[in-house]
Amino acid sequence: MTLIDLITAQSARLKTAGVSFGHGTTNAFDESAWLVLWALGLPMDALEAKAKQELTAEEQAKAEALVAQRIETRQPAAYLTKEAWLQNVPFYIDERSIVPRSFIAELLADGEGTGTLDTWLSDTTHTVLDLCTGNGSLAVIAAMAYPDVVVDAADISEDALAVARLNVDKHQLGKRITLMPSDLFANVRGPYDLILCNPPYVNSRSMEALPAEYRAEPALALAGGEDGMDLIRKILREAPQHLSEIGVLVLEIGNERAHFEHAFRRLEVAWLETSAGDDQVLLVTRAALAGRRWPA
């Protein structure tokens, strides 16, 4: 059996089994390619060059066993391989942290001078906070995209921060990224010129309907209360105290735009275009937040 034949066959297995995607891939073929290539010790870009390569029975069995594990456990592929990719940057990941998939990464990835966020930043943007950092992926990508900034990366989960430490060290960014345990803004420093935040925002009804792959992730990193806005209310209310005069907050809310707009009527925000559309990530300035009257 050739490599491409094996990937195609395992793709059919995944599809028949009804597994859910969304943790780095969006379809059965890509998920199969990821698992098979990883099981065989091949790089993720090896498929085109090695598609017609004949595999041994042992290689075939090894790949099939990993796909079987994916089906039986319903664990995201990233947890099985201990690796996830975001904007072509590799990250270590395990069950202690949510699998990285933030659309904010797209807005950072183009880098200094050419990125979508540059319209809102300036040459005096030097301090960045990655709030709810999880495995540290946004902090790492921000540091890579903007070589002159320093980044604080905060999370309430000590387990997630342990994973983030592995990724900061992996990319040799320990001198520019500081990891800190913090319940939202409780222990952060500031003021920050840019705050990035992909917080828990899944509403209660959606949490109940999540596929097993998502339930395998820490619920702490997903659940946002009845309307998904519990933490976001606190973040928006407290952010002005931690933003510089030129500061902006970039916030991911997933599929919760309707709940967001209902909860924060008349708050002036800019919706940023990503590959998922213009309703997943928003930007709000310190001035807009500071000028709003918040409930006590």
ChimeraX commands (.cxc) that place a marker at each C-alpha (Angstrom):
marker #1 position 0.00,0.00,0.00 radius 0.5
marker #1 position 1.25,3.48,-0.85 radius 0.5
marker #1 position 1.25,6.43,1.51 radius 0.5
marker #1 position -1.57,8.18,-0.32 radius 0.5
marker #1 position -3.64,4.98,-0.38 radius 0.5
marker #1 position -3.21,4.58,3.37 radius 0.5
marker #1 position -4.17,8.19,4.07 radius 0.5
marker #1 position -7.23,7.87,1.85 radius 0.5
marker #1 position -8.31,4.65,3.58 radius 0.5
marker #1 position -7.84,6.14,7.06 radius 0.5
marker #1 position -9.74,9.23,5.99 radius 0.5
marker #1 position -12.69,6.99,5.17 radius 0.5
marker #1 position -12.39,5.35,8.62 radius 0.5
marker #1 position -12.51,8.72,10.35 radius 0.5
marker #1 position -15.48,9.85,8.30 radius 0.5
marker #1 position -17.41,6.63,8.95 radius 0.5
marker #1 position -16.68,6.86,12.67 radius 0.5
marker #1 position -18.15,10.37,12.79 radius 0.5
marker #1 position -15.27,12.03,14.62 radius 0.5
marker #1 position -15.35,15.81,14.97 radius 0.5
marker #1 position -12.69,18.16,13.67 radius 0.5
marker #1 position -11.66,21.72,14.45 radius 0.5
marker #1 position -8.44,21.24,16.41 radius 0.5
marker #1 position -6.05,21.97,13.56 radius 0.5
marker #1 position -7.94,20.37,10.69 radius 0.5
marker #1 position -11.44,20.78,9.30 radius 0.5
marker #1 position -11.94,17.52,7.40 radius 0.5
marker #1 position -11.23,13.78,7.49 radius 0.5
marker #1 position -8.54,13.75,4.81 radius 0.5
marker #1 position -6.38,16.42,6.46 radius 0.5
marker #1 position -6.82,14.75,9.85 radius 0.5
marker #1 position -5.83,11.39,8.36 radius 0.5
marker #1 position -2.76,12.91,6.69 radius 0.5
marker #1 position -1.69,14.48,9.99 radius 0.5
marker #1 position -2.04,11.24,11.94 radius 0.5
marker #1 position -0.48,8.97,9.32 radius 0.5
marker #1 position 2.50,11.23,8.63 radius 0.5
marker #1 position 3.13,11.71,12.33 radius 0.5
marker #1 position 2.90,7.97,13.02 radius 0.5
marker #1 position 5.50,7.32,10.31 radius 0.5
marker #1 position 7.82,10.05,11.55 radius 0.5
marker #1 position 7.39,12.11,8.39 radius 0.5
marker #1 position 7.13,15.92,8.28 radius 0.5
marker #1 position 3.72,17.41,7.61 radius 0.5
marker #1 position 4.78,18.64,4.16 radius 0.5
marker #1 position 6.01,15.22,3.00 radius 0.5
marker #1 position 2.79,14.02,1.39 radius 0.5
marker #1 position 3.34,15.43,-2.10 radius 0.5
marker #1 position 6.87,14.10,-2.41 radius 0.5
marker #1 position 6.19,10.70,-0.86 radius 0.5
marker #1 position 2.58,10.03,-1.91 radius 0.5
marker #1 position 3.50,7.00,-4.04 radius 0.5
marker #1 position 5.98,5.55,-1.56 radius 0.5
marker #1 position 5.26,1.90,-0.72 radius 0.5
marker #1 position 4.82,1.23,2.99 radius 0.5
marker #1 position 5.78,-1.86,4.95 radius 0.5
marker #1 position 3.17,-3.85,6.83 radius 0.5
marker #1 position 4.67,-2.58,10.07 radius 0.5
marker #1 position 4.35,1.06,8.97 radius 0.5
marker #1 position 0.77,0.51,7.88 radius 0.5
marker #1 position -0.12,-1.13,11.20 radius 0.5
marker #1 position 1.48,1.70,13.19 radius 0.5
marker #1 position -0.52,4.38,11.38 radius 0.5
marker #1 position -3.75,2.39,11.58 radius 0.5
marker #1 position -3.28,1.96,15.34 radius 0.5
marker #1 position -2.99,5.72,15.85 radius 0.5
marker #1 position -6.13,6.35,13.80 radius 0.5
marker #1 position -7.91,3.69,15.85 radius 0.5
marker #1 position -6.83,5.48,19.03 radius 0.5
marker #1 position -8.21,8.74,17.62 radius 0.5
marker #1 position -11.55,7.08,16.93 radius 0.5
marker #1 position -11.83,5.16,20.18 radius 0.5
marker #1 position -10.78,7.92,22.57 radius 0.5
marker #1 position -12.21,10.91,20.67 radius 0.5
marker #1 position -9.11,12.81,21.79 radius 0.5
marker #1 position -8.10,15.66,19.47 radius 0.5
marker #1 position -5.24,14.60,17.20 radius 0.5
marker #1 position -3.07,17.29,18.79 radius 0.5
marker #1 position -3.28,15.54,22.16 radius 0.5
marker #1 position -2.24,12.24,20.58 radius 0.5
marker #1 position 0.73,13.72,18.71 radius 0.5
marker #1 position 1.60,16.27,21.45 radius 0.5
marker #1 position 1.96,18.90,18.73 radius 0.5
marker #1 position -0.19,21.61,17.18 radius 0.5
marker #1 position 0.55,24.18,14.49 radius 0.5
marker #1 position -0.74,27.74,14.43 radius 0.5
marker #1 position 0.24,30.00,11.51 radius 0.5
marker #1 position 2.98,27.51,10.59 radius 0.5
marker #1 position 4.51,27.74,14.06 radius 0.5
marker #1 position 4.79,24.42,15.96 radius 0.5
marker #1 position 3.66,24.19,19.59 radius 0.5
marker #1 position 3.79,21.47,22.20 radius 0.5
marker #1 position 0.35,20.64,23.57 radius 0.5
marker #1 position -1.22,18.14,25.94 radius 0.5
marker #1 position -4.42,17.73,27.94 radius 0.5
marker #1 position -3.42,20.43,30.44 radius 0.5
marker #1 position -4.26,23.18,27.96 radius 0.5
marker #1 position -6.76,23.94,25.22 radius 0.5
marker #1 position -5.56,23.13,21.70 radius 0.5
marker #1 position -4.39,26.41,20.10 radius 0.5
marker #1 position -6.65,27.64,17.29 radius 0.5
marker #1 position -7.19,31.36,17.85 radius 0.5
marker #1 position -7.99,33.52,14.83 radius 0.5
marker #1 position -6.05,36.32,16.52 radius 0.5
marker #1 position -2.94,34.49,15.34 radius 0.5
marker #1 position -3.86,35.34,11.74 radius 0.5
marker #1 position -3.94,39.04,12.62 radius 0.5
marker #1 position -0.48,38.85,14.16 radius 0.5
marker #1 position 1.23,36.57,11.69 radius 0.5
marker #1 position 1.92,39.03,8.89 radius 0.5
marker #1 position 4.33,40.81,11.18 radius 0.5
marker #1 position 5.45,44.31,11.87 radius 0.5
marker #1 position 4.50,46.87,9.24 radius 0.5
marker #1 position 2.21,44.65,7.17 radius 0.5
marker #1 position -0.22,43.01,9.60 radius 0.5
marker #1 position -3.90,43.79,9.98 radius 0.5
marker #1 position -3.33,45.13,13.47 radius 0.5
marker #1 position -0.75,47.69,12.36 radius 0.5
marker #1 position -3.48,50.21,11.54 radius 0.5
marker #1 position -4.26,50.32,15.25 radius 0.5
marker #1 position -0.71,50.15,16.60 radius 0.5
marker #1 position 2.15,52.64,16.52 radius 0.5
marker #1 position 5.91,52.79,16.79 radius 0.5
marker #1 position 5.43,53.29,20.53 radius 0.5
marker #1 position 3.68,49.92,20.94 radius 0.5
marker #1 position 6.10,48.01,23.15 radius 0.5
marker #1 position 4.18,46.22,25.90 radius 0.5
marker #1 position 1.81,43.35,25.16 radius 0.5
marker #1 position -0.38,41.20,27.42 radius 0.5
marker #1 position -1.66,37.82,26.28 radius 0.5
marker #1 position -4.53,37.29,28.71 radius 0.5
marker #1 position -5.81,33.70,29.08 radius 0.5
marker #1 position -2.64,32.58,27.31 radius 0.5
marker #1 position -3.28,28.82,27.52 radius 0.5
marker #1 position -0.29,27.09,25.92 radius 0.5
marker #1 position 1.34,30.45,25.15 radius 0.5
marker #1 position 0.84,30.33,21.38 radius 0.5
marker #1 position -0.42,33.90,20.92 radius 0.5
marker #1 position 2.35,35.26,23.13 radius 0.5
marker #1 position 4.94,33.43,21.05 radius 0.5
marker #1 position 3.46,34.53,17.71 radius 0.5
marker #1 position 3.19,38.15,18.93 radius 0.5
marker #1 position 6.83,38.13,20.01 radius 0.5
marker #1 position 7.85,36.68,16.64 radius 0.5
marker #1 position 5.76,39.17,14.67 radius 0.5
marker #1 position 6.92,42.24,16.60 radius 0.5
marker #1 position 10.60,41.85,17.52 radius 0.5
marker #1 position 10.68,45.03,19.62 radius 0.5
marker #1 position 7.86,44.17,22.04 radius 0.5
marker #1 position 7.91,42.43,25.39 radius 0.5
marker #1 position 5.02,40.16,26.29 radius 0.5
marker #1 position 3.38,39.18,29.56 radius 0.5
marker #1 position 1.39,35.95,29.25 radius 0.5
marker #1 position -1.15,35.32,32.02 radius 0.5
marker #1 position -3.46,32.45,32.86 radius 0.5
marker #1 position -5.35,31.25,35.92 radius 0.5
marker #1 position -4.31,27.65,35.22 radius 0.5
marker #1 position -0.92,26.59,36.54 radius 0.5
marker #1 position -1.19,23.51,34.31 radius 0.5
marker #1 position -1.64,25.65,31.20 radius 0.5
marker #1 position 1.29,27.85,32.22 radius 0.5
marker #1 position 3.49,24.76,32.54 radius 0.5
marker #1 position 2.67,23.95,28.91 radius 0.5
marker #1 position 3.26,27.58,27.93 radius 0.5
marker #1 position 6.72,27.42,29.55 radius 0.5
marker #1 position 7.62,24.53,27.26 radius 0.5
marker #1 position 6.63,26.58,24.22 radius 0.5
marker #1 position 8.37,29.76,25.32 radius 0.5
marker #1 position 11.55,27.75,25.86 radius 0.5
marker #1 position 11.04,25.82,22.61 radius 0.5
marker #1 position 11.12,29.09,20.67 radius 0.5
marker #1 position 13.85,30.64,22.84 radius 0.5
marker #1 position 11.74,33.63,23.83 radius 0.5
marker #1 position 12.25,33.52,27.59 radius 0.5
marker #1 position 13.93,36.94,27.62 radius 0.5
marker #1 position 10.91,38.62,26.02 radius 0.5
marker #1 position 7.94,36.63,27.34 radius 0.5
marker #1 position 7.09,36.56,31.05 radius 0.5
marker #1 position 4.61,33.94,32.20 radius 0.5
marker #1 position 2.46,34.77,35.21 radius 0.5
marker #1 position -0.36,33.08,37.13 radius 0.5
marker #1 position -3.28,35.49,37.25 radius 0.5
marker #1 position -7.06,35.38,37.52 radius 0.5
marker #1 position -7.62,37.70,34.56 radius 0.5
marker #1 position -6.00,41.04,35.53 radius 0.5
marker #1 position -5.45,40.24,39.23 radius 0.5
marker #1 position -1.64,39.84,39.08 radius 0.5
marker #1 position -0.62,41.51,35.81 radius 0.5
marker #1 position 1.63,44.53,35.53 radius 0.5
marker #1 position 0.97,47.01,32.75 radius 0.5
marker #1 position 0.05,49.40,31.44 radius 0.5
marker #1 position -0.07,47.59,28.10 radius 0.5
marker #1 position -0.17,49.03,24.62 radius 0.5
marker #1 position -1.83,45.88,23.28 radius 0.5
marker #1 position -3.89,43.25,25.09 radius 0.5
marker #1 position -4.68,40.02,23.26 radius 0.5
marker #1 position -7.36,37.79,24.72 radius 0.5
marker #1 position -8.99,34.55,23.61 radius 0.5
marker #1 position -11.05,33.90,26.75 radius 0.5
marker #1 position -13.57,31.21,27.64 radius 0.5
marker #1 position -16.71,32.32,25.78 radius 0.5
marker #1 position -18.81,29.24,24.96 radius 0.5
marker #1 position -22.38,29.72,26.19 radius 0.5
marker #1 position -24.05,27.12,28.39 radius 0.5
marker #1 position -26.29,25.63,25.72 radius 0.5
marker #1 position -23.36,25.24,23.33 radius 0.5
marker #1 position -21.24,23.68,26.07 radius 0.5
marker #1 position -23.87,20.98,26.54 radius 0.5
marker #1 position -23.80,20.20,22.80 radius 0.5
marker #1 position -20.02,20.08,22.35 radius 0.5
marker #1 position -18.59,16.97,20.63 radius 0.5
marker #1 position -16.41,14.66,22.69 radius 0.5
marker #1 position -13.22,16.13,21.19 radius 0.5
marker #1 position -14.01,19.51,22.72 radius 0.5
marker #1 position -15.09,18.00,26.01 radius 0.5
marker #1 position -11.61,16.44,26.20 radius 0.5
marker #1 position -10.22,19.96,26.66 radius 0.5
marker #1 position -10.19,21.76,30.03 radius 0.5
marker #1 position -13.71,23.14,30.58 radius 0.5
marker #1 position -12.10,26.08,32.37 radius 0.5
marker #1 position -10.74,27.25,29.02 radius 0.5
marker #1 position -14.09,27.03,27.24 radius 0.5
marker #1 position -17.12,27.78,29.43 radius 0.5
marker #1 position -18.27,31.40,29.48 radius 0.5
marker #1 position -21.53,31.14,31.41 radius 0.5
marker #1 position -25.16,31.34,30.33 radius 0.5
marker #1 position -24.56,33.73,27.41 radius 0.5
marker #1 position -20.80,33.20,27.11 radius 0.5
marker #1 position -20.09,36.71,28.37 radius 0.5
marker #1 position -19.32,36.13,32.06 radius 0.5
marker #1 position -15.56,36.66,31.82 radius 0.5
marker #1 position -15.83,39.11,28.96 radius 0.5
marker #1 position -17.91,41.48,31.10 radius 0.5
marker #1 position -15.11,41.56,33.66 radius 0.5
marker #1 position -12.39,41.87,31.03 radius 0.5
marker #1 position -14.01,44.86,29.33 radius 0.5
marker #1 position -14.78,46.59,32.63 radius 0.5
marker #1 position -11.24,46.21,33.98 radius 0.5
marker #1 position -9.18,46.54,30.81 radius 0.5
marker #1 position -8.94,50.37,30.80 radius 0.5
marker #1 position -7.01,50.26,34.08 radius 0.5
marker #1 position -4.35,48.11,32.40 radius 0.5
marker #1 position -4.14,49.80,28.99 radius 0.5
marker #1 position -1.84,52.69,28.13 radius 0.5
marker #1 position -3.28,55.85,26.59 radius 0.5
marker #1 position -2.69,54.38,23.11 radius 0.5
marker #1 position -3.76,50.91,24.18 radius 0.5
marker #1 position -6.16,48.58,22.39 radius 0.5
marker #1 position -7.77,45.27,23.33 radius 0.5
marker #1 position -8.11,42.51,20.71 radius 0.5
marker #1 position -10.75,40.03,21.85 radius 0.5
marker #1 position -11.89,36.75,20.32 radius 0.5
marker #1 position -15.53,35.78,20.93 radius 0.5
marker #1 position -16.02,32.88,18.50 radius 0.5
marker #1 position -19.64,32.42,17.45 radius 0.5
marker #1 position -21.01,34.64,20.21 radius 0.5
marker #1 position -21.39,37.95,18.34 radius 0.5
marker #1 position -25.15,38.10,18.93 radius 0.5
marker #1 position -24.66,37.61,22.67 radius 0.5
marker #1 position -21.81,40.14,22.68 radius 0.5
marker #1 position -23.84,42.84,20.96 radius 0.5
marker #1 position -26.78,42.22,23.25 radius 0.5
marker #1 position -24.59,42.46,26.35 radius 0.5
marker #1 position -22.61,45.51,25.25 radius 0.5
marker #1 position -25.04,47.73,23.37 radius 0.5
marker #1 position -23.57,50.95,22.03 radius 0.5
marker #1 position -19.99,49.93,22.78 radius 0.5
marker #1 position -17.95,51.09,19.80 radius 0.5
marker #1 position -15.79,48.25,18.49 radius 0.5
marker #1 position -14.09,47.34,15.21 radius 0.5
marker #1 position -14.73,43.85,13.84 radius 0.5
marker #1 position -11.59,42.40,12.28 radius 0.5
marker #1 position -11.59,40.19,9.19 radius 0.5
marker #1 position -10.26,36.66,9.62 radius 0.5
marker #1 position -10.50,33.46,7.59 radius 0.5
marker #1 position -13.71,32.71,9.52 radius 0.5
marker #1 position -15.32,36.04,8.64 radius 0.5
marker #1 position -15.67,39.37,10.41 radius 0.5
marker #1 position -17.65,38.28,13.45 radius 0.5
marker #1 position -15.09,36.27,15.45 radius 0.5
marker #1 position -12.55,38.88,16.62 radius 0.5
marker #1 position -13.06,42.49,17.65 radius 0.5
marker #1 position -10.86,45.40,18.64 radius 0.5
marker #1 position -11.78,48.07,21.15 radius 0.5
marker #1 position -9.74,51.09,22.22 radius 0.5
marker #1 position -9.02,52.20,25.75 radius 0.5
marker #1 position -10.91,55.41,25.02 radius 0.5
marker #1 position -14.07,53.51,24.07 radius 0.5
marker #1 position -13.88,51.34,27.19 radius 0.5
marker #1 position -12.98,54.17,29.58 radius 0.5
marker #1 position -15.84,56.30,28.29 radius 0.5
marker #1 position -18.49,53.69,29.03 radius 0.5
marker #1 position -20.46,53.49,32.26 radius 0.5
marker #1 position -20.18,49.97,33.65 radius 0.5
marker #1 position -22.53,48.36,36.16 radius 0.5
marker #1 position -21.09,48.14,39.66 radius 0.5
marker link #1:1,2 radius 0.2
marker link #1:2,3 radius 0.2
marker link #1:3,4 radius 0.2
marker link #1:4,5 radius 0.2
marker link #1:5,6 radius 0.2
marker link #1:6,7 radius 0.2
marker link #1:7,8 radius 0.2
marker link #1:8,9 radius 0.2
marker link #1:9,10 radius 0.2
marker link #1:10,11 radius 0.2
marker link #1:11,12 radius 0.2
marker link #1:12,13 radius 0.2
marker link #1:13,14 radius 0.2
marker link #1:14,15 radius 0.2
marker link #1:15,16 radius 0.2
marker link #1:16,17 radius 0.2
marker link #1:17,18 radius 0.2
marker link #1:18,19 radius 0.2
marker link #1:19,20 radius 0.2
marker link #1:20,21 radius 0.2
marker link #1:21,22 radius 0.2
marker link #1:22,23 radius 0.2
marker link #1:23,24 radius 0.2
marker link #1:24,25 radius 0.2
marker link #1:25,26 radius 0.2
marker link #1:26,27 radius 0.2
marker link #1:27,28 radius 0.2
marker link #1:28,29 radius 0.2
marker link #1:29,30 radius 0.2
marker link #1:30,31 radius 0.2
marker link #1:31,32 radius 0.2
marker link #1:32,33 radius 0.2
marker link #1:33,34 radius 0.2
marker link #1:34,35 radius 0.2
marker link #1:35,36 radius 0.2
marker link #1:36,37 radius 0.2
marker link #1:37,38 radius 0.2
marker link #1:38,39 radius 0.2
marker link #1:39,40 radius 0.2
marker link #1:40,41 radius 0.2
marker link #1:41,42 radius 0.2
marker link #1:42,43 radius 0.2
marker link #1:43,44 radius 0.2
marker link #1:44,45 radius 0.2
marker link #1:45,46 radius 0.2
marker link #1:46,47 radius 0.2
marker link #1:47,48 radius 0.2
marker link #1:48,49 radius 0.2
marker link #1:49,50 radius 0.2
marker link #1:50,51 radius 0.2
marker link #1:51,52 radius 0.2
marker link #1:52,53 radius 0.2
marker link #1:53,54 radius 0.2
marker link #1:54,55 radius 0.2
marker link #1:55,56 radius 0.2
marker link #1:56,57 radius 0.2
marker link #1:57,58 radius 0.2
marker link #1:58,59 radius 0.2
marker link #1:59,60 radius 0.2
marker link #1:60,61 radius 0.2
marker link #1:61,62 radius 0.2
marker link #1:62,63 radius 0.2
marker link #1:63,64 radius 0.2
marker link #1:64,65 radius 0.2
marker link #1:65,66 radius 0.2
marker link #1:66,67 radius 0.2
marker link #1:67,68 radius 0.2
marker link #1:68,69 radius 0.2
marker link #1:69,70 radius 0.2
marker link #1:70,71 radius 0.2
marker link #1:71,72 radius 0.2
marker link #1:72,73 radius 0.2
marker link #1:73,74 radius 0.2
marker link #1:74,75 radius 0.2
marker link #1:75,76 radius 0.2
marker link #1:76,77 radius 0.2
marker link #1:77,78 radius 0.2
marker link #1:78,79 radius 0.2
marker link #1:79,80 radius 0.2
marker link #1:80,81 radius 0.2
marker link #1:81,82 radius 0.2
marker link #1:82,83 radius 0.2
marker link #1:83,84 radius 0.2
marker link #1:84,85 radius 0.2
marker link #1:85,86 radius 0.2
marker link #1:86,87 radius 0.2
marker link #1:87,88 radius 0.2
marker link #1:88,89 radius 0.2
marker link #1:89,90 radius 0.2
marker link #1:90,91 radius 0.2
marker link #1:91,92 radius 0.2
marker link #1:92,93 radius 0.2
marker link #1:93,94 radius 0.2
marker link #1:94,95 radius 0.2
marker link #1:95,96 radius 0.2
marker link #1:96,97 radius 0.2
marker link #1:97,98 radius 0.2
marker link #1:98,99 radius 0.2
marker link #1:99,100 radius 0.2
marker link #1:100,101 radius 0.2
marker link #1:101,102 radius 0.2
marker link #1:102,103 radius 0.2
marker link #1:103,104 radius 0.2
marker link #1:104,105 radius 0.2
marker link #1:105,106 radius 0.2
marker link #1:106,107 radius 0.2
marker link #1:107,108 radius 0.2
marker link #1:108,109 radius 0.2
marker link #1:109,110 radius 0.2
marker link #1:110,111 radius 0.2
marker link #1:111,112 radius 0.2
marker link #1:112,113 radius 0.2
marker link #1:113,114 radius 0.2
marker link #1:114,115 radius 0.2
marker link #1:115,116 radius 0.2
marker link #1:116,117 radius 0.2
marker link #1:117,118 radius 0.2
marker link #1:118,119 radius 0.2
marker link #1:119,120 radius 0.2
marker link #1:120,121 radius 0.2
marker link #1:121,122 radius 0.2
marker link #1:122,123 radius 0.2
marker link #1:123,124 radius 0.2
marker link #1:124,125 radius 0.2
marker link #1:125,126 radius 0.2
marker link #1:126,127 radius 0.2
marker link #1:127,128 radius 0.2
marker link #1:128,129 radius 0.2
marker link #1:129,130 radius 0.2
marker link #1:130,131 radius 0.2
marker link #1:131,132 radius 0.2
marker link #1:132,133 radius 0.2
marker link #1:133,134 radius 0.2
marker link #1:134,135 radius 0.2
marker link #1:135,136 radius 0.2
marker link #1:136,137 radius 0.2
marker link #1:137,138 radius 0.2
marker link #1:138,139 radius 0.2
marker link #1:139,140 radius 0.2
marker link #1:140,141 radius 0.2
marker link #1:141,142 radius 0.2
marker link #1:142,143 radius 0.2
marker link #1:143,144 radius 0.2
marker link #1:144,145 radius 0.2
marker link #1:145,146 radius 0.2
marker link #1:146,147 radius 0.2
marker link #1:147,148 radius 0.2
marker link #1:148,149 radius 0.2
marker link #1:149,150 radius 0.2
marker link #1:150,151 radius 0.2
marker link #1:151,152 radius 0.2
marker link #1:152,153 radius 0.2
marker link #1:153,154 radius 0.2
marker link #1:154,155 radius 0.2
marker link #1:155,156 radius 0.2
marker link #1:156,157 radius 0.2
marker link #1:157,158 radius 0.2
marker link #1:158,159 radius 0.2
marker link #1:159,160 radius 0.2
marker link #1:160,161 radius 0.2
marker link #1:161,162 radius 0.2
marker link #1:162,163 radius 0.2
marker link #1:163,164 radius 0.2
marker link #1:164,165 radius 0.2
marker link #1:165,166 radius 0.2
marker link #1:166,167 radius 0.2
marker link #1:167,168 radius 0.2
marker link #1:168,169 radius 0.2
marker link #1:169,170 radius 0.2
marker link #1:170,171 radius 0.2
marker link #1:171,172 radius 0.2
marker link #1:172,173 radius 0.2
marker link #1:173,174 radius 0.2
marker link #1:174,175 radius 0.2
marker link #1:175,176 radius 0.2
marker link #1:176,177 radius 0.2
marker link #1:177,178 radius 0.2
marker link #1:178,179 radius 0.2
marker link #1:179,180 radius 0.2
marker link #1:180,181 radius 0.2
marker link #1:181,182 radius 0.2
marker link #1:182,183 radius 0.2
marker link #1:183,184 radius 0.2
marker link #1:184,185 radius 0.2
marker link #1:185,186 radius 0.2
marker link #1:186,187 radius 0.2
marker link #1:187,188 radius 0.2
marker link #1:188,189 radius 0.2
marker link #1:189,190 radius 0.2
marker link #1:190,191 radius 0.2
marker link #1:191,192 radius 0.2
marker link #1:192,193 radius 0.2
marker link #1:193,194 radius 0.2
marker link #1:194,195 radius 0.2
marker link #1:195,196 radius 0.2
marker link #1:196,197 radius 0.2
marker link #1:197,198 radius 0.2
marker link #1:198,199 radius 0.2
marker link #1:199,200 radius 0.2
marker link #1:200,201 radius 0.2
marker link #1:201,202 radius 0.2
marker link #1:202,203 radius 0.2
marker link #1:203,204 radius 0.2
marker link #1:204,205 radius 0.2
marker link #1:205,206 radius 0.2
marker link #1:206,207 radius 0.2
marker link #1:207,208 radius 0.2
marker link #1:208,209 radius 0.2
marker link #1:209,210 radius 0.2
marker link #1:210,211 radius 0.2
marker link #1:211,212 radius 0.2
marker link #1:212,213 radius 0.2
marker link #1:213,214 radius 0.2
marker link #1:214,215 radius 0.2
marker link #1:215,216 radius 0.2
marker link #1:216,217 radius 0.2
marker link #1:217,218 radius 0.2
marker link #1:218,219 radius 0.2
marker link #1:219,220 radius 0.2
marker link #1:220,221 radius 0.2
marker link #1:221,222 radius 0.2
marker link #1:222,223 radius 0.2
marker link #1:223,224 radius 0.2
marker link #1:224,225 radius 0.2
marker link #1:225,226 radius 0.2
marker link #1:226,227 radius 0.2
marker link #1:227,228 radius 0.2
marker link #1:228,229 radius 0.2
marker link #1:229,230 radius 0.2
marker link #1:230,231 radius 0.2
marker link #1:231,232 radius 0.2
marker link #1:232,233 radius 0.2
marker link #1:233,234 radius 0.2
marker link #1:234,235 radius 0.2
marker link #1:235,236 radius 0.2
marker link #1:236,237 radius 0.2
marker link #1:237,238 radius 0.2
marker link #1:238,239 radius 0.2
marker link #1:239,240 radius 0.2
marker link #1:240,241 radius 0.2
marker link #1:241,242 radius 0.2
marker link #1:242,243 radius 0.2
marker link #1:243,244 radius 0.2
marker link #1:244,245 radius 0.2
marker link #1:245,246 radius 0.2
marker link #1:246,247 radius 0.2
marker link #1:247,248 radius 0.2
marker link #1:248,249 radius 0.2
marker link #1:249,250 radius 0.2
marker link #1:250,251 radius 0.2
marker link #1:251,252 radius 0.2
marker link #1:252,253 radius 0.2
marker link #1:253,254 radius 0.2
marker link #1:254,255 radius 0.2
marker link #1:255,256 radius 0.2
marker link #1:256,257 radius 0.2
marker link #1:257,258 radius 0.2
marker link #1:258,259 radius 0.2
marker link #1:259,260 radius 0.2
marker link #1:260,261 radius 0.2
marker link #1:261,262 radius 0.2
marker link #1:262,263 radius 0.2
marker link #1:263,264 radius 0.2
marker link #1:264,265 radius 0.2
marker link #1:265,266 radius 0.2
marker link #1:266,267 radius 0.2
marker link #1:267,268 radius 0.2
marker link #1:268,269 radius 0.2
marker link #1:269,270 radius 0.2
marker link #1:270,271 radius 0.2
marker link #1:271,272 radius 0.2
marker link #1:272,273 radius 0.2
marker link #1:273,274 radius 0.2
marker link #1:274,275 radius 0.2
marker link #1:275,276 radius 0.2
marker link #1:276,277 radius 0.2
marker link #1:277,278 radius 0.2
marker link #1:278,279 radius 0.2
marker link #1:279,280 radius 0.2
marker link #1:280,281 radius 0.2
marker link #1:281,282 radius 0.2
marker link #1:282,283 radius 0.2
marker link #1:283,284 radius 0.2
marker link #1:284,285 radius 0.2
marker link #1:285,286 radius 0.2
marker link #1:286,287 radius 0.2
marker link #1:287,288 radius 0.2
marker link #1:288,289 radius 0.2
marker link #1:289,290 radius 0.2
marker link #1:290,291 radius 0.2
marker link #1:291,292 radius 0.2
marker link #1:292,293 radius 0.2
marker link #1:293,294 radius 0.2
marker link #1:294,295 radius 0.2
marker link #1:295,296 radius 0.2
view
